[in-house]
């Protein structure tokens, strides 16, 4: 009785013994065309930029000069006449 290998096992064995075609270069480094996770990284960078901008804005608005200007704008807007 002969044992017959599962087709996937035979394919893996054949792929392991075959050399890559001559027109295909063997990968020596990262594949820069692979964009897996690119959107997640972009969202992370944009979020960090937004948090940094909010921090700078909070420091600016906490200053006494800016608070005085904002208070003057609100008082002018709410005053009648």
Biopython code that builds the backbone (N, CA, C, O; Angstrom):
import numpy as np
from Bio.PDB.StructureBuilder import StructureBuilder

atoms = [
    (1, "UNK", "N", (0.844, -1.177, 0.000)),
    (1, "UNK", "CA", (0.000, 0.000, 0.000)),
    (1, "UNK", "C", (0.894, 1.246, 0.000)),
    (1, "UNK", "O", (1.808, 1.356, 0.817)),
    (2, "UNK", "N", (0.635, 2.151, -0.888)),
    (2, "UNK", "CA", (1.434, 3.372, -0.978)),
    (2, "UNK", "C", (0.717, 4.517, -0.283)),
    (2, "UNK", "O", (-0.504, 4.653, -0.369)),
    (3, "UNK", "N", (1.494, 5.333, 0.405)),
    (3, "UNK", "CA", (0.933, 6.500, 1.077)),
    (3, "UNK", "C", (0.934, 7.669, 0.098)),
    (3, "UNK", "O", (1.942, 7.967, -0.542)),
    (4, "UNK", "N", (-0.189, 8.304, 0.002)),
    (4, "UNK", "CA", (-0.308, 9.458, -0.887)),
    (4, "UNK", "C", (-0.312, 10.709, -0.013)),
    (4, "UNK", "O", (-1.118, 10.838, 0.908)),
    (5, "UNK", "N", (0.597, 11.623, -0.318)),
    (5, "UNK", "CA", (0.698, 12.857, 0.464)),
    (5, "UNK", "C", (-0.452, 13.790, 0.100)),
    (5, "UNK", "O", (-0.926, 13.819, -1.036)),
    (6, "UNK", "N", (-0.872, 14.530, 1.078)),
    (6, "UNK", "CA", (-1.917, 15.532, 0.875)),
    (6, "UNK", "C", (-1.412, 16.547, -0.160)),
    (6, "UNK", "O", (-0.222, 16.862, -0.163)),
    (7, "UNK", "N", (-2.281, 17.069, -1.042)),
    (7, "UNK", "CA", (-1.829, 17.992, -2.100)),
    (7, "UNK", "C", (-1.074, 19.213, -1.569)),
    (7, "UNK", "O", (-0.102, 19.648, -2.187)),
    (8, "UNK", "N", (-1.507, 19.773, -0.429)),
    (8, "UNK", "CA", (-0.822, 20.942, 0.108)),
    (8, "UNK", "C", (0.593, 20.601, 0.537)),
    (8, "UNK", "O", (1.513, 21.400, 0.360)),
    (9, "UNK", "N", (0.767, 19.404, 1.105)),
    (9, "UNK", "CA", (2.100, 18.980, 1.539)),
    (9, "UNK", "C", (2.996, 18.798, 0.330)),
    (9, "UNK", "O", (4.161, 19.195, 0.356)),
    (10, "UNK", "N", (2.463, 18.196, -0.739)),
    (10, "UNK", "CA", (3.262, 18.035, -1.961)),
    (10, "UNK", "C", (3.649, 19.381, -2.539)),
    (10, "UNK", "O", (4.786, 19.559, -2.976)),
    (11, "UNK", "N", (2.720, 20.342, -2.550)),
    (11, "UNK", "CA", (3.017, 21.670, -3.083)),
    (11, "UNK", "C", (4.109, 22.359, -2.266)),
    (11, "UNK", "O", (4.994, 23.003, -2.830)),
    (12, "UNK", "N", (4.049, 22.225, -0.947)),
    (12, "UNK", "CA", (5.062, 22.837, -0.093)),
    (12, "UNK", "C", (6.422, 22.208, -0.351)),
    (12, "UNK", "O", (7.431, 22.911, -0.407)),
    (13, "UNK", "N", (6.458, 20.887, -0.507)),
    (13, "UNK", "CA", (7.723, 20.211, -0.782)),
    (13, "UNK", "C", (8.294, 20.661, -2.114)),
    (13, "UNK", "O", (9.501, 20.882, -2.222)),
    (14, "UNK", "N", (7.460, 20.801, -3.125)),
    (14, "UNK", "CA", (7.927, 21.226, -4.437)),
    (14, "UNK", "C", (8.414, 22.675, -4.392)),
    (14, "UNK", "O", (9.421, 23.014, -5.013)),
    (15, "UNK", "N", (7.701, 23.522, -3.661)),
    (15, "UNK", "CA", (8.110, 24.919, -3.579)),
    (15, "UNK", "C", (9.435, 25.054, -2.843)),
    (15, "UNK", "O", (10.258, 25.896, -3.202)),
    (16, "UNK", "N", (9.647, 24.251, -1.838)),
    (16, "UNK", "CA", (10.882, 24.327, -1.066)),
    (16, "UNK", "C", (12.084, 23.899, -1.898)),
    (16, "UNK", "O", (13.177, 24.434, -1.713)),
    (17, "UNK", "N", (11.906, 22.944, -2.814)),
    (17, "UNK", "CA", (13.034, 22.448, -3.592)),
    (17, "UNK", "C", (13.273, 23.260, -4.851)),
    (17, "UNK", "O", (14.370, 23.219, -5.408)),
    (18, "UNK", "N", (12.267, 24.001, -5.314)),
    (18, "UNK", "CA", (12.432, 24.786, -6.532)),
    (18, "UNK", "C", (13.105, 26.110, -6.221)),
    (18, "UNK", "O", (12.874, 26.706, -5.169)),
    (19, "UNK", "N", (13.942, 26.564, -7.146)),
    (19, "UNK", "CA", (14.573, 27.870, -6.991)),
    (19, "UNK", "C", (13.649, 28.940, -7.572)),
    (19, "UNK", "O", (12.837, 28.650, -8.450)),
    (20, "UNK", "N", (13.770, 30.160, -7.089)),
    (20, "UNK", "CA", (12.911, 31.218, -7.630)),
    (20, "UNK", "C", (13.238, 31.468, -9.097)),
    (20, "UNK", "O", (14.377, 31.258, -9.514)),
    (21, "UNK", "N", (12.270, 31.908, -9.883)),
    (21, "UNK", "CA", (12.526, 32.194, -11.293)),
    (21, "UNK", "C", (13.616, 33.253, -11.456)),
    (21, "UNK", "O", (13.829, 34.069, -10.560)),
    (22, "UNK", "N", (14.291, 33.240, -12.577)),
    (22, "UNK", "CA", (15.412, 34.144, -12.808)),
    (22, "UNK", "C", (14.974, 35.604, -12.859)),
    (22, "UNK", "O", (15.749, 36.490, -12.499)),
    (23, "UNK", "N", (13.749, 35.867, -13.299)),
    (23, "UNK", "CA", (13.299, 37.252, -13.421)),
    (23, "UNK", "C", (12.886, 37.855, -12.086)),
    (23, "UNK", "O", (12.648, 39.061, -12.008)),
    (24, "UNK", "N", (12.796, 37.055, -11.048)),
    (24, "UNK", "CA", (12.400, 37.525, -9.733)),
    (24, "UNK", "C", (13.615, 37.611, -8.827)),
    (24, "UNK", "O", (14.347, 36.633, -8.675)),
    (25, "UNK", "N", (13.835, 38.769, -8.224)),
    (25, "UNK", "CA", (14.967, 38.921, -7.306)),
    (25, "UNK", "C", (14.591, 38.374, -5.941)),
    (25, "UNK", "O", (13.440, 38.466, -5.514)),
    (26, "UNK", "N", (15.570, 37.809, -5.268)),
    (26, "UNK", "CA", (15.355, 37.291, -3.925)),
    (26, "UNK", "C", (15.329, 38.480, -2.971)),
    (26, "UNK", "O", (16.206, 39.342, -3.029)),
    (27, "UNK", "N", (14.331, 38.532, -2.097)),
    (27, "UNK", "CA", (14.158, 39.661, -1.184)),
    (27, "UNK", "C", (15.307, 39.724, -0.192)),
    (27, "UNK", "O", (15.596, 38.744, 0.495)),
    (28, "UNK", "N", (15.956, 40.869, -0.119)),
    (28, "UNK", "CA", (17.058, 41.065, 0.813)),
    (28, "UNK", "C", (16.681, 42.015, 1.956)),
    (28, "UNK", "O", (17.431, 42.142, 2.924)),
    (29, "UNK", "N", (15.548, 42.671, 1.853)),
    (29, "UNK", "CA", (15.145, 43.638, 2.874)),
    (29, "UNK", "C", (13.640, 43.745, 2.926)),
    (29, "UNK", "O", (12.928, 42.910, 2.368)),
    (30, "UNK", "N", (13.153, 44.782, 3.603)),
    (30, "UNK", "CA", (11.705, 44.950, 3.721)),
    (30, "UNK", "C", (11.067, 45.262, 2.368)),
    (30, "UNK", "O", (11.684, 45.872, 1.494)),
    (31, "UNK", "N", (9.837, 44.833, 2.225)),
    (31, "UNK", "CA", (9.078, 45.107, 1.009)),
    (31, "UNK", "C", (8.354, 46.431, 1.208)),
    (31, "UNK", "O", (7.324, 46.479, 1.880)),
    (32, "UNK", "N", (8.884, 47.507, 0.629)),
    (32, "UNK", "CA", (8.332, 48.845, 0.837)),
    (32, "UNK", "C", (7.005, 49.027, 0.131)),
    (32, "UNK", "O", (6.319, 50.018, 0.378)),
    (33, "UNK", "N", (6.617, 48.106, -0.739)),
    (33, "UNK", "CA", (5.321, 48.205, -1.414)),
    (33, "UNK", "C", (4.184, 47.730, -0.521)),
    (33, "UNK", "O", (3.021, 48.042, -0.775)),
    (34, "UNK", "N", (4.513, 46.982, 0.518)),
    (34, "UNK", "CA", (3.493, 46.461, 1.427)),
    (34, "UNK", "C", (3.010, 47.581, 2.335)),
    (34, "UNK", "O", (3.789, 48.116, 3.125)),
    (35, "UNK", "N", (1.736, 47.942, 2.233)),
    (35, "UNK", "CA", (1.186, 49.054, 3.005)),
    (35, "UNK", "C", (0.319, 48.574, 4.171)),
    (35, "UNK", "O", (-0.570, 49.295, 4.625)),
    (36, "UNK", "N", (0.575, 47.375, 4.647)),
    (36, "UNK", "CA", (-0.186, 46.839, 5.766)),
    (36, "UNK", "C", (0.029, 47.724, 6.992)),
    (36, "UNK", "O", (1.168, 47.964, 7.392)),
    (37, "UNK", "N", (-1.045, 48.203, 7.581)),
    (37, "UNK", "CA", (-0.978, 49.028, 8.783)),
    (37, "UNK", "C", (-0.707, 50.494, 8.520)),
    (37, "UNK", "O", (-0.524, 51.257, 9.468)),
    (38, "UNK", "N", (-0.674, 50.916, 7.263)),
    (38, "UNK", "CA", (-0.360, 52.310, 6.952)),
    (38, "UNK", "C", (-1.427, 53.254, 7.494)),
    (38, "UNK", "O", (-1.098, 54.310, 8.034)),
    (39, "UNK", "N", (-2.676, 52.896, 7.359)),
    (39, "UNK", "CA", (-3.737, 53.778, 7.853)),
    (39, "UNK", "C", (-3.671, 53.917, 9.363)),
    (39, "UNK", "O", (-3.875, 55.010, 9.892)),
    (40, "UNK", "N", (-3.391, 52.838, 10.059)),
    (40, "UNK", "CA", (-3.306, 52.896, 11.514)),
    (40, "UNK", "C", (-2.178, 53.822, 11.934)),
    (40, "UNK", "O", (-2.338, 54.603, 12.871)),
    (41, "UNK", "N", (-1.049, 53.747, 11.261)),
    (41, "UNK", "CA", (0.081, 54.622, 11.581)),
    (41, "UNK", "C", (-0.275, 56.084, 11.288)),
    (41, "UNK", "O", (0.074, 56.979, 12.057)),
    (42, "UNK", "N", (-0.967, 56.315, 10.181)),
    (42, "UNK", "CA", (-1.353, 57.683, 9.844)),
    (42, "UNK", "C", (-2.311, 58.252, 10.890)),
    (42, "UNK", "O", (-2.178, 59.410, 11.284)),
    (43, "UNK", "N", (-3.264, 57.458, 11.338)),
    (43, "UNK", "CA", (-4.190, 57.927, 12.376)),
    (43, "UNK", "C", (-3.429, 58.233, 13.663)),
    (43, "UNK", "O", (-3.721, 59.216, 14.345)),
    (44, "UNK", "N", (-2.467, 57.399, 13.988)),
    (44, "UNK", "CA", (-1.665, 57.637, 15.194)),
    (44, "UNK", "C", (-0.881, 58.927, 15.113)),
    (44, "UNK", "O", (-0.824, 59.675, 16.089)),
    (45, "UNK", "N", (-0.274, 59.204, 13.967)),
    (45, "UNK", "CA", (0.511, 60.425, 13.800)),
    (45, "UNK", "C", (-0.391, 61.657, 13.856)),
    (45, "UNK", "O", (-0.046, 62.654, 14.490)),
    (46, "UNK", "N", (-1.541, 61.588, 13.193)),
    (46, "UNK", "CA", (-2.470, 62.722, 13.216)),
    (46, "UNK", "C", (-2.990, 62.964, 14.634)),
    (46, "UNK", "O", (-3.141, 64.112, 15.052)),
    (47, "UNK", "N", (-3.261, 61.901, 15.365)),
    (47, "UNK", "CA", (-3.736, 62.043, 16.747)),
    (47, "UNK", "C", (-2.667, 62.708, 17.615)),
    (47, "UNK", "O", (-2.977, 63.595, 18.411)),
    (48, "UNK", "N", (-1.411, 62.281, 17.461)),
    (48, "UNK", "CA", (-0.334, 62.893, 18.239)),
    (48, "UNK", "C", (-0.168, 64.374, 17.880)),
    (48, "UNK", "O", (0.074, 65.204, 18.756)),
    (49, "UNK", "N", (-0.296, 64.700, 16.603)),
    (49, "UNK", "CA", (-0.194, 66.099, 16.188)),
    (49, "UNK", "C", (-1.326, 66.920, 16.793)),
    (49, "UNK", "O", (-1.101, 68.043, 17.246)),
    (50, "UNK", "N", (-2.545, 66.371, 16.805)),
    (50, "UNK", "CA", (-3.695, 67.082, 17.376)),
    (50, "UNK", "C", (-3.517, 67.298, 18.878)),
    (50, "UNK", "O", (-3.856, 68.361, 19.397)),
    (51, "UNK", "N", (-2.990, 66.302, 19.570)),
    (51, "UNK", "CA", (-2.761, 66.441, 21.011)),
    (51, "UNK", "C", (-1.692, 67.501, 21.272)),
    (51, "UNK", "O", (-1.822, 68.299, 22.200)),
    (52, "UNK", "N", (-0.639, 67.511, 20.458)),
    (52, "UNK", "CA", (0.404, 68.526, 20.618)),
    (52, "UNK", "C", (-0.138, 69.927, 20.374)),
    (52, "UNK", "O", (0.174, 70.858, 21.117)),
    (53, "UNK", "N", (-0.956, 70.075, 19.324)),
    (53, "UNK", "CA", (-1.561, 71.380, 19.017)),
    (53, "UNK", "C", (-2.479, 71.816, 20.152)),
    (53, "UNK", "O", (-2.483, 72.989, 20.524)),
    (54, "UNK", "N", (-3.250, 70.899, 20.702)),
    (54, "UNK", "CA", (-4.150, 71.230, 21.813)),
    (54, "UNK", "C", (-3.352, 71.665, 23.040)),
    (54, "UNK", "O", (-3.765, 72.573, 23.762)),
    (55, "UNK", "N", (-2.220, 71.023, 23.274)),
    (55, "UNK", "CA", (-1.378, 71.413, 24.410)),
    (55, "UNK", "C", (-0.829, 72.819, 24.254)),
    (55, "UNK", "O", (-0.831, 73.607, 25.199)),
    (56, "UNK", "N", (-0.351, 73.132, 23.035)),
    (56, "UNK", "CA", (0.165, 74.480, 22.769)),
    (56, "UNK", "C", (-0.957, 75.507, 22.911)),
    (56, "UNK", "O", (-0.755, 76.571, 23.497)),
    (57, "UNK", "N", (-2.117, 75.196, 22.386)),
    (57, "UNK", "CA", (-3.257, 76.105, 22.474)),
    (57, "UNK", "C", (-3.667, 76.325, 23.930)),
    (57, "UNK", "O", (-4.006, 77.445, 24.311)),
    (58, "UNK", "N", (-3.640, 75.282, 24.739)),
    (58, "UNK", "CA", (-4.000, 75.416, 26.152)),
    (58, "UNK", "C", (-3.020, 76.323, 26.884)),
    (58, "UNK", "O", (-3.421, 77.123, 27.729)),
    (59, "UNK", "N", (-1.731, 76.197, 26.558)),
    (59, "UNK", "CA", (-0.723, 77.057, 27.203)),
    (59, "UNK", "C", (-0.933, 78.511, 26.795)),
    (59, "UNK", "O", (-0.833, 79.415, 27.624)),
    (60, "UNK", "N", (-1.224, 78.729, 25.517)),
    (60, "UNK", "CA", (-1.435, 80.102, 25.029)),
    (60, "UNK", "C", (-2.672, 80.711, 25.678)),
    (60, "UNK", "O", (-2.635, 81.856, 26.130)),
    (61, "UNK", "N", (-3.765, 79.958, 25.729)),
    (61, "UNK", "CA", (-5.006, 80.494, 26.284)),
    (61, "UNK", "C", (-4.950, 80.680, 27.795)),
    (61, "UNK", "O", (-5.761, 81.415, 28.359)),
    (62, "UNK", "N", (-3.997, 80.019, 28.458)),
    (62, "UNK", "CA", (-3.885, 80.159, 29.913)),
    (62, "UNK", "C", (-3.175, 81.459, 30.304)),
    (62, "UNK", "O", (-3.196, 81.844, 31.473)),
    (63, "UNK", "N", (-2.556, 82.126, 29.352)),
    (63, "UNK", "CA", (-1.853, 83.383, 29.651)),
    (63, "UNK", "C", (-2.833, 84.493, 30.000)),
    (63, "UNK", "O", (-3.954, 84.529, 29.494)),
    (64, "UNK", "N", (-2.396, 85.401, 30.871)),
    (64, "UNK", "CA", (-3.260, 86.493, 31.351)),
    (64, "UNK", "C", (-3.622, 87.452, 30.223)),
    (64, "UNK", "O", (-4.750, 87.944, 30.176)),
    (65, "UNK", "N", (-2.695, 87.725, 29.320)),
    (65, "UNK", "CA", (-2.972, 88.662, 28.221)),
    (65, "UNK", "C", (-4.078, 88.134, 27.321)),
    (65, "UNK", "O", (-4.991, 88.871, 26.950)),
    (66, "UNK", "N", (-3.995, 86.881, 26.977)),
    (66, "UNK", "CA", (-4.987, 86.280, 26.084)),
    (66, "UNK", "C", (-6.341, 86.210, 26.775)),
    (66, "UNK", "O", (-7.373, 86.448, 26.147)),
    (67, "UNK", "N", (-6.344, 85.888, 28.053)),
    (67, "UNK", "CA", (-7.606, 85.838, 28.786)),
    (67, "UNK", "C", (-8.259, 87.211, 28.833)),
    (67, "UNK", "O", (-9.480, 87.319, 28.725)),
    (68, "UNK", "N", (-7.460, 88.257, 28.993)),
    (68, "UNK", "CA", (-7.995, 89.616, 28.991)),
    (68, "UNK", "C", (-8.592, 89.977, 27.637)),
    (68, "UNK", "O", (-9.656, 90.592, 27.572)),
    (69, "UNK", "N", (-7.909, 89.595, 26.548)),
    (69, "UNK", "CA", (-8.442, 89.866, 25.210)),
    (69, "UNK", "C", (-9.757, 89.123, 24.980)),
    (69, "UNK", "O", (-10.716, 89.693, 24.461)),
    (70, "UNK", "N", (-9.794, 87.862, 25.364)),
    (70, "UNK", "CA", (-11.018, 87.071, 25.182)),
    (70, "UNK", "C", (-12.162, 87.630, 26.019)),
    (70, "UNK", "O", (-13.301, 87.686, 25.557)),
    (71, "UNK", "N", (-11.866, 88.040, 27.239)),
    (71, "UNK", "CA", (-12.895, 88.624, 28.115)),
    (71, "UNK", "C", (-13.441, 89.916, 27.488)),
    (71, "UNK", "O", (-14.646, 90.163, 27.528)),
    (72, "UNK", "N", (-12.561, 90.732, 26.916)),
    (72, "UNK", "CA", (-12.987, 91.967, 26.257)),
    (72, "UNK", "C", (-13.888, 91.680, 25.059)),
    (72, "UNK", "O", (-14.882, 92.375, 24.849)),
    (73, "UNK", "N", (-13.546, 90.663, 24.278)),
    (73, "UNK", "CA", (-14.365, 90.284, 23.102)),
    (73, "UNK", "C", (-15.752, 89.834, 23.545)),
    (73, "UNK", "O", (-16.753, 90.223, 22.944)),
    (74, "UNK", "N", (-15.815, 89.018, 24.591)),
    (74, "UNK", "CA", (-17.107, 88.509, 25.075)),
    (74, "UNK", "C", (-17.937, 89.659, 25.663)),
    (74, "UNK", "O", (-19.145, 89.727, 25.434)),
    (75, "UNK", "N", (-17.299, 90.556, 26.413)),
    (75, "UNK", "CA", (-18.048, 91.682, 27.009)),
    (75, "UNK", "C", (-18.580, 92.606, 25.903)),
    (75, "UNK", "O", (-19.709, 93.088, 26.002)),
    (76, "UNK", "N", (-17.797, 92.855, 24.868)),
    (76, "UNK", "CA", (-18.269, 93.697, 23.755)),
    (76, "UNK", "C", (-19.429, 93.035, 23.029)),
    (76, "UNK", "O", (-20.369, 93.711, 22.611)),
    (77, "UNK", "N", (-19.367, 91.722, 22.877)),
    (77, "UNK", "CA", (-20.424, 91.003, 22.154)),
    (77, "UNK", "C", (-21.713, 91.000, 22.946)),
    (77, "UNK", "O", (-22.796, 91.021, 22.361)),
    (78, "UNK", "N", (-21.620, 90.974, 24.274)),
    (78, "UNK", "CA", (-22.817, 90.889, 25.106)),
    (78, "UNK", "C", (-23.377, 92.257, 25.518)),
    (78, "UNK", "O", (-24.478, 92.336, 26.063)),
    (79, "UNK", "N", (-22.647, 93.300, 25.268)),
    (79, "UNK", "CA", (-23.116, 94.636, 25.689)),
    (79, "UNK", "C", (-24.107, 95.174, 24.664)),
    (79, "UNK", "O", (-23.987, 94.932, 23.463)),
    (80, "UNK", "N", (-25.075, 95.901, 25.170)),
    (80, "UNK", "CA", (-26.097, 96.519, 24.298)),
    (80, "UNK", "C", (-25.781, 97.991, 24.141)),
    (80, "UNK", "O", (-25.513, 98.687, 25.120)),
    (81, "UNK", "N", (-25.811, 98.453, 22.932)),
    (81, "UNK", "CA", (-25.717, 99.871, 22.708)),
    (81, "UNK", "C", (-24.394, 100.344, 22.455)),
    (81, "UNK", "O", (-24.196, 101.542, 22.249)),
]
sb = StructureBuilder()
sb.init_structure("model")
sb.init_model(0)
sb.init_chain("A")
sb.init_seg("    ")
for serial, (resi, resn, name, xyz) in enumerate(atoms, 1):
    if name == "N":
        sb.init_residue(resn, " ", resi, " ")
    sb.init_atom(name, np.array(xyz, "f"), 0.0, 1.0, " ", f" {name:<3s}", serial, name[0])
structure = sb.get_structure()
